[in-house]
Each structure stands twice: as C-alpha cells, then as structure tokens.
Amino acid sequence: MKHLIAPSLLAANFLTLEEDLIMVNNSKADWLHVDVMDGNFVPNISFGFSIIKQVKSVCTKPLDVHLMIANPEKYIEQFREAGADVITVHYEACPHLHRTIQQIKSTGAKAGVALNPHTPVTVLEDVLEELDLALLMSVNPGFGGQKFIYRTIPKIRQLHDMRVVQNTSTLIEIDGGVGLQNAQELLKAGANVLVAGSAVFKNENPNKMITKLKEIGKDTIFA
C-alpha cells in the first residue's frame, strides 16, 4: 500500500501562509493536516472555521482535520462546511463514539478516530470496521515540535494486526515527531499516513523534504 504524506498546517509560517499552501499544492503531499485545538481538551488554541475556509480556498489537497476538542459532535457539520475532507475526533472526547463516527460519515467526510499516547489501541476493536482512519498520537497532543514517543511503534503493529484480523482497509495515521529519522520504521510497522509538521515547514526546502518522505521505501511494499 502506497503511503500518504500530510504536512501539518500548525508548523507553517502564518506570515506567508498562502505561499506555504501553494508549496503544498505543488508538492507530492497527499493531504494537508489541520489541527484544531480548543484550549479545553488540550492546553492550546489553534484554528477555527474561518481559517479553515480560507485555507480551503487556496489549498487543492484534501483537508485532514484533526479535532482535538471537547464535544466534537457539536461542530462536525460546521467543519465539513468549512472544507474538511477527513474529520478525526478523539476517542477520549467521545462518550458516544459510534454515533459520532456515523455523524461524520453522514456529512460525506471520511471518519477518523485519534488515540492519545496512553490509550490502548484495543479500544478501537468494536469500531475499526467503521473507520476510514485511525490516528495514533506519537506525542502528547496540544503542541508541535515534540519528541517522538517510540512506544508508538508496537502500537502501530498491534493496530495493523487488528486491521488484518477484521479484514478492513482502515488507514493508520501517525501524528507527532515524524521525520526522516523514523518514517521508514513507522511504515514497516504498518502505518499508511505520516503527518509531518516541523520536519517539513522548518526545513530550508520543504518541498524537497515532502518528496523525500513520500519516496521512502518506494521500491518496498509496506503493510
């Protein structure tokens, strides 16, 4: 399965945001990852509907919107209307997870569920077949530029095994501390989507970095 690269908007330069978005458009990136934080579920605040609408007006890549917010079910339709193509909610924020997944799907968006580093992947066992995407946080959510938590790798393997047993095509996405130093190991473990923030936007040649991440193991078929 060919892997996807999703540069993270959180690491972009907001003084030259349009230039960064055009760079992503012209790169080998597959998606643009958009972290939405509310200062409640995580200790930081990021983007709202108006910013996403503006980003959507420029970006030609699908918007992979990651909701790190409390009560996400209240805002699903609004994020879809703002331009989200993939909507991912946190397991830890959804007491009625199956209902929220169905709500996302009813808008026409792809549905994802994210897990914090301390949350076992087994909590997804009863909804995995319903998901387009399962996102494993490889840093604590809320801030960019953190170090990768290597305990994530066995979790990827475990989730991949669950996917095989259930015969589902759910994508496994990894978010946090991803770069050239660990990308191949993540893909070998079973990941399909790599979110790269600082590794891309802090690089002197972001477009070239996206290409390098995209071409890792291009002659290898990963899980």
VMD Tcl script that draws the C-alpha trace (Angstrom):
set ca {
  {0.00 0.00 0.00}
  {1.45 3.37 -1.02}
  {1.76 5.69 1.95}
  {0.38 9.22 2.20}
  {2.15 12.36 3.43}
  {0.18 15.06 5.24}
  {2.16 18.23 6.10}
  {0.80 19.83 9.27}
  {-0.53 23.37 8.98}
  {0.35 24.02 12.63}
  {4.03 24.28 11.71}
  {3.55 26.62 8.72}
  {4.59 30.29 8.69}
  {1.37 32.26 9.10}
  {3.02 35.45 7.84}
  {3.45 33.72 4.48}
  {0.65 31.17 4.72}
  {-0.54 31.45 1.13}
  {2.99 30.76 -0.11}
  {3.21 27.68 2.11}
  {-0.16 26.43 0.86}
  {0.87 26.89 -2.78}
  {4.08 24.98 -1.99}
  {1.96 22.11 -0.62}
  {-0.26 22.26 -3.73}
  {2.79 21.87 -5.96}
  {4.42 19.16 -3.86}
  {3.96 15.39 -3.64}
  {1.93 15.81 -0.44}
  {-1.36 13.91 -0.42}
  {-3.28 15.78 2.29}
  {-2.92 18.91 4.42}
  {-3.24 18.11 8.12}
  {-5.13 20.73 10.15}
  {-5.01 20.55 13.95}
  {-8.00 22.18 15.66}
  {-7.43 22.82 19.38}
  {-9.87 24.40 21.82}
  {-7.79 25.15 24.94}
  {-10.01 22.68 26.80}
  {-9.36 19.15 25.58}
  {-5.73 20.22 25.00}
  {-3.85 23.17 26.55}
  {-3.59 25.21 23.37}
  {-5.83 27.05 20.88}
  {-5.39 26.96 17.12}
  {-7.75 27.31 14.14}
  {-11.46 27.89 13.74}
  {-13.93 27.66 10.89}
  {-12.95 30.94 9.22}
  {-9.28 29.98 8.93}
  {-10.16 26.56 7.51}
  {-12.44 28.18 4.93}
  {-9.61 30.48 3.85}
  {-7.15 27.59 3.69}
  {-9.63 25.57 1.62}
  {-9.95 28.45 -0.85}
  {-6.22 28.13 -1.66}
  {-5.25 24.53 -0.90}
  {-6.01 21.95 -3.58}
  {-5.13 18.98 -1.36}
  {-7.78 17.27 0.80}
  {-8.00 18.79 4.28}
  {-7.31 16.23 7.01}
  {-8.93 17.96 10.00}
  {-7.93 16.62 13.42}
  {-10.31 17.80 16.14}
  {-8.50 17.99 19.47}
  {-11.59 19.46 21.09}
  {-14.20 18.59 23.69}
  {-17.72 17.77 22.47}
  {-16.71 17.49 18.80}
  {-20.18 16.25 17.85}
  {-21.47 19.80 18.23}
  {-19.31 21.04 15.36}
  {-18.98 18.20 12.83}
  {-21.29 19.75 10.23}
  {-19.61 23.15 10.52}
  {-16.15 21.71 9.95}
  {-17.41 19.81 6.94}
  {-18.99 23.01 5.56}
  {-15.71 24.85 6.18}
  {-13.90 22.38 3.91}
  {-12.86 19.32 5.90}
  {-12.49 16.19 3.76}
  {-11.36 13.94 6.61}
  {-12.65 14.57 10.14}
  {-10.91 12.86 13.05}
  {-12.18 13.01 16.61}
  {-10.53 11.78 19.79}
  {-11.69 8.58 21.45}
  {-11.10 10.31 24.79}
  {-13.53 13.13 23.89}
  {-16.43 10.99 22.61}
  {-18.64 9.12 25.10}
  {-20.86 8.03 22.17}
  {-18.09 7.23 19.70}
  {-20.05 5.07 17.25}
  {-22.73 7.75 16.95}
  {-20.09 10.43 16.28}
  {-18.45 8.29 13.60}
  {-21.81 7.88 11.87}
  {-22.40 11.64 12.17}
  {-19.11 12.33 10.37}
  {-19.94 9.86 7.62}
  {-23.39 11.38 7.14}
  {-21.72 14.65 6.06}
  {-19.80 12.88 3.30}
  {-16.43 13.26 5.03}
  {-14.09 10.38 5.82}
  {-14.25 9.43 9.51}
  {-11.24 9.04 11.79}
  {-10.62 8.40 15.47}
  {-7.44 9.51 17.26}
  {-5.87 7.97 20.36}
  {-3.66 9.76 22.89}
  {-0.29 8.12 23.68}
  {-1.60 6.46 26.85}
  {-4.72 4.97 25.23}
  {-4.51 1.31 24.14}
  {-5.43 0.51 20.53}
  {-7.80 -2.23 21.72}
  {-10.44 0.45 22.46}
  {-10.97 0.66 18.67}
  {-11.77 -3.03 18.26}
  {-15.54 -2.54 18.09}
  {-15.46 0.42 15.67}
  {-12.43 -0.30 13.48}
  {-14.54 -1.60 10.60}
  {-16.48 1.69 10.62}
  {-13.37 3.86 10.33}
  {-11.61 5.28 7.30}
  {-8.71 6.33 9.52}
  {-7.20 5.53 12.92}
  {-4.75 8.16 14.15}
  {-2.12 7.32 16.75}
  {-0.66 10.31 18.58}
  {3.09 9.81 18.89}
  {3.44 12.93 21.07}
  {1.14 14.36 23.70}
  {-1.46 16.42 21.83}
  {-1.52 20.19 22.05}
  {1.83 21.47 20.81}
  {4.07 20.98 17.79}
  {7.79 20.23 17.83}
  {7.73 17.47 20.47}
  {9.93 14.37 20.52}
  {8.52 11.15 19.10}
  {7.31 8.57 21.67}
  {8.81 5.28 20.49}
  {6.22 3.21 22.36}
  {4.01 4.16 19.39}
  {5.72 1.62 17.12}
  {4.45 -1.55 18.86}
  {1.02 0.11 19.00}
  {1.14 0.51 15.21}
  {1.96 -3.19 14.84}
  {-0.88 -4.15 17.16}
  {-3.37 -1.95 15.31}
  {-2.18 -3.34 11.98}
  {-2.78 -6.88 13.26}
  {-6.30 -5.88 14.33}
  {-6.87 -4.49 10.85}
  {-5.76 -7.75 9.25}
  {-7.98 -9.87 11.52}
  {-11.00 -7.69 10.73}
  {-10.10 -7.51 7.02}
  {-10.57 -3.76 6.96}
  {-8.80 -1.12 4.87}
  {-8.71 1.46 7.68}
  {-5.70 3.74 7.26}
  {-3.26 4.09 10.17}
  {-2.05 7.68 10.59}
  {0.83 8.79 12.82}
  {1.00 12.33 14.18}
  {3.85 13.83 16.15}
  {7.63 13.89 15.83}
  {7.60 12.24 12.41}
  {10.61 12.78 10.15}
  {13.26 11.03 8.07}
  {14.74 9.54 11.24}
  {11.72 7.29 11.90}
  {9.46 7.34 8.82}
  {10.61 4.03 7.36}
  {10.26 2.24 10.69}
  {6.70 3.59 11.04}
  {5.78 2.38 7.57}
  {7.28 -1.05 8.19}
  {5.20 -1.33 11.37}
  {2.02 -0.76 9.36}
  {1.44 3.00 9.15}
  {-0.13 4.40 5.98}
  {-0.31 8.17 6.62}
  {2.52 10.26 8.04}
  {1.79 13.71 9.46}
  {4.91 15.88 9.27}
  {4.97 19.37 10.74}
  {8.34 20.71 11.81}
  {10.15 18.19 9.60}
  {8.57 19.87 6.56}
  {7.92 23.52 7.35}
  {11.09 24.12 9.40}
  {13.24 22.63 6.63}
  {15.07 25.01 4.31}
  {13.48 23.19 1.37}
  {10.00 21.99 2.47}
  {9.03 20.72 -0.98}
  {12.15 18.56 -1.20}
  {11.50 17.19 2.30}
  {7.96 16.17 1.31}
  {9.41 14.36 -1.70}
  {11.93 12.53 0.49}
  {9.20 11.42 2.89}
  {6.98 10.36 0.00}
  {9.71 8.33 -1.68}
  {10.87 6.43 1.39}
  {10.74 2.73 0.55}
  {9.28 3.42 -2.88}
  {10.53 0.04 -4.06}
  {9.13 -1.69 -0.97}
  {5.55 -2.75 -0.37}
  {4.74 -1.93 3.23}
  {1.89 -3.43 5.22}
}
mol new
graphics top color blue
foreach p $ca { graphics top sphere $p radius 0.5 }
foreach p [lrange $ca 0 end-1] q [lrange $ca 1 end] { graphics top cylinder $p $q radius 0.2 }
display resetview
